[in-house]
Amino acid sequence: MRAFRICSVSLAVFLVTVLSATANTCNSFASFTCSQSTPNVVHLLGTGATGQSVGIVLGSSFSVTFMGNKSFLGDDLIILAAAPNGLTGSVNGVSFGSLSSFPEGGAMGAIQDTWKGTGVLFNSPSFGYANVGVIGSGTVSISASGVAAGTIFYAEVVNPTTGKVLYITPNSEAGILGGTTTTTPEPASLTLLGTGLVGLAAVVRRKMNK
């Protein structure tokens, strides 16, 4: 019996250690600072699972929900974004403010692993946030407009009076925007393409004149 108790205690300590190690942590950003404790209870709801570190597939419309017996009424909801090649667009009509780094400890590795695992090229990652306003009762609906596929979203709950971050999103409950990405050719590439077409036309013309 004593050995069983020791094993039970050891297992509990192990689980707490693992959960602590895998939980994300809050980093202060913009005008927002972290509370002493920021539980990982903010979850995104999408169209399916990725099988990657960032766990949720999102469409252009998705939802944010909150776990546990917490009160979120009157707090602000902030959407954090990590884009693989430049951050564009808006969520719920709110454009993104720019950030120099992603403001959740433990997230960056998961973000890059998910881009790799889903075949998303990330040549120039950029980060931002959008305060979509006051949380009402229940789930919050989010609509993304003009945001490139492959952009990854997390969400945080902030006290609008103190500017303190209260709750954050774990990697497994963050989401990646699905769809296809299109790459706009750079001006230099267009110039080279134009030069090549002109040269090809000249060759064809010479052959026709022979």
N, C-alpha and C positions, 0 to 999 in steps of 0.2 A: 504493500500500500504506500509506504514511504517513497519507494522508487517511482511509483506511478505519479505521486505528487511532484517529485523533483522533475520528472519528464514533462509534466504538464506546465510547470513554471518555466522550464527551459524553452518549451515550444512557444509559450506566450511571449517571452522576452525576445525570441527569434523573430516572431511575427511583427512585433512592435518595431524592432530594428529594421526589418525589411521594408515595412510600410513607411517608416521615417526616411529611409534612404531613397525610396522611389517617389515620394511626394515632392511636388514642386514647391518652390519657395518664392516669396514676394520680393521684388526689387522695386525701389522707389523710382518714379519716372515723372517727367513733366512737373506739375505742381502737386503730385500725389505722393504720399508717404505710406509706409507699411505699418499696419497695426502689429502689436506684439505677437498675436496669433492670427494666421490667415488660412483657415481650413480650405481644403480642395473640394468644395461642394458645388461648384458651378459647372453644369454639364450642358453640352450642345447636343441637340437632337437633329438628325439628318435622315438620309435615305438608306443608309446601310453601314457596314463595317469595312474598314480598310485592310485589316490584318497587319497593320503597321503600328509603330509607336504612337503616332497620332491616330486615334482609333475610329473616327467618324467620317463618313462621306457626306458632304453637304451639297445641296442644290443652291440655286440663287435665293431661295426662301428656306429658312430653317428656324429653329426655335432654341431658346435658352431656358433651362429649367434649374431648379435649386433643390438640393437634397438635404434631408435632416429637418429637425424641428427648429428652424431659424426664421426670424422675421426680416423680410427684405423690403417691406412696404415703405416707400418714400426714399429709399436709397437709389443711387444712380447706377446704371449698367454701362460698363465700358467694354467695347469690343477691341481686342488686340489683334493685329494682323502682321503676318510675316509673308512677304511676297517674294517669289524666286527671282524675278527680274524687273523690279520697279513696282511700287505700290500705286495703284490707280483706283478710281471709283469712289463709292460711298456705301454706307450701310444706313438704312432708314433715313436716307437723304442727308446724312452727316458725313462730310469729307474727313479723311484721316489727317491727323496731325503727325508730323514726322518724328521718329525716334532714332537715335544712333545705335541702339541695341535692343534686344527683346527683353521686356521687363519681368520675366519669370525665370528664376534659377531652375535649372534642370530641363528646360524646354528646348534649348537650341539644338542639342544633340538629337532629340526626338524629331524635331522639325527637319533637320538635314537627312536623318535616316529615312524619314517618310518620303521626302522628295526623291531620294535615291531608289527606294523600294517601289515607288509608283512611276518611275521613269521621268520625273520632272527635272529638267536642267535648271540649275540655279547659278547663273553667272554673276549676278549682282543683286543679292538679297537685300531687301529693304524692309523697314519696320515702321509701324504706326499704330495709332489708337483713335477711337471715335467714341465720344460720350453720347450714347443714344437716348439719354434722359432717364426720367424717374421710373422705377419699377412699380407696377401696380400689383394686383393680386394674381398669383399663378405664373404660368409660362409667358415668356416674352417672345413675340414674333419678330424676326429679323429678315430684312430684304436687302440683298446685295446687288448693287447696280454698277456696271462698268468695272467690276473687279475681275482680274485675270484668273483663269483656271489655274489650280495649283497653289493659290493663296491659302494660307493656314490661319484659322481663327481660334483664339481663346477668348474668354470673357472674365471680367472681374466686377465685383460689387464694391462700390465706393460710398462712403458717407459724404453727402454733398456739403455738409456744414464744416466738417473737420478736414476733408480731403484725404481721409485715411482709407486705404485699401482694406476691406474686411474679409473678402472671400475670393478665391481664385479657382482656376480650372486645372485639373490634372491632365497629363498628356493623353491618357487613354480616352478622355471625354472631350478633347479638342477636336476640331474638324478641318478637313481639307476640301476646298471647293472643287467639285468635279467639272467635267466638260473638256473641251479641246482648247489648246492655246494656239494663237497665230502670231507669227513673228513678222514685224514690219521691217523690210530691208532698209539698211542704213544708206544715207546719201552716197557714200563712197561705193557701196555695192551696186547701187543703181547706176552710177557713172560707169563702172566697169562693165555692167551688163549692156548699157547703151553703146559703149565703145565696141564691144564684141559683136553686137548686132550690126553696127555700121560696117565693120570689117567683113563680116559674113556676106552682107549685101554686095560689097565691092567685089568679092571673089565670084559670087554668082553672076554679076554683071559682066565681068571679064570673060567668063566661060561662055556666056550667051553671045558675046560679040565675036568670038572666034569662029 
